[in-house]
Amino acid sequence: MTEWVLSVEGTAAGTRAAMILALSAALLHALFGAMQKGRFDPWTSRTAIDAALVVISAPVALFVVPWPPLELWWVLAGMVAIHFAYKVLMALTYDRGAYTVVYPVVRGTAPLFTVLGAMAIFGETFSSVQWVGVGLLLAGLFGLSAYNMAKVTLNRATLVPALGLAVATGLMVAVYTTWDAYGIRATPDPFTFLAWFFFLTGFDFPLIALARGKWRRPSPALLRLAVIGAFVAFGSFGCVMLATRLDSVGEAAILRETSTVFAAVIGWVWLKEPVGPRRLALMSLIALGAAVVEFG
């Protein structure tokens, strides 16, 4: 697998693979977000999923893939700190806001910040047509959030803090996307970075729960959520990070934000939230914006 990744980097086949990986990440990321907003509170579900990530990824990181070079451990240390901040912000956001309101705001601010970061750090540029696509995608995302805000029951006292947290979370998504893209590009074997990413970033919430005396033996339902959520996380974060190695960081970030379309479908099917013609139109606008960016 490593040989294949290295062989298609910078080629047309790599570009096609990056598109498929980014869209797969979008679907899985929407599913992952909905799992955190489901039966258990987001802190409990995130802790359980992180514990499963550590257990599953440990043998791969320690015994299967090559260990990271010493000169890249500062990247791994920064990665752990950035993802911890992201997880805290995401849990706080879900605590205070309706899923279908805050999720589009997070996903709307993230690609804009990521594109700007990729321009500054990796020297990527977007054409004028692609910027039109970015505008269409952002209009659809923020329009979807505004529409959902009018349709769901909200605690107005927590609405403004929830939206502020959603914007901060979107910024942190951009930070970790850019940082992880640098890390996976700098590591000779991309699967070394992926294995150590899941191993190291999974310790924080379980250790905090243990230190606070909050660690409890998981119920069968929570254990199922942890294992399924871990594999969904492997697919979601793994796919988008491989996409940023194979092709443009900004384009991968934009395609990932079609996760909001998938999230709306999940919200309709799983969380029993209504979907009408206006929401369908806004979701189509998001998909159109992503297509314009990819093919513009």
Secondary structure as UniProt FT lines:
FT   HELIX           2..8
FT   TURN            9..10
FT   HELIX           12..36
FT   HELIX           42..59
FT   HELIX           60..64
FT   HELIX           70..72
FT   HELIX           73..96
FT   HELIX           99..122
FT   HELIX           128..151
FT   HELIX           156..186
FT   HELIX           190..201
FT   HELIX           204..211
FT   TURN            212..213
FT   HELIX           220..246
FT   HELIX           249..256
FT   TURN            257..258
FT   HELIX           259..269
FT   HELIX           277..295
//
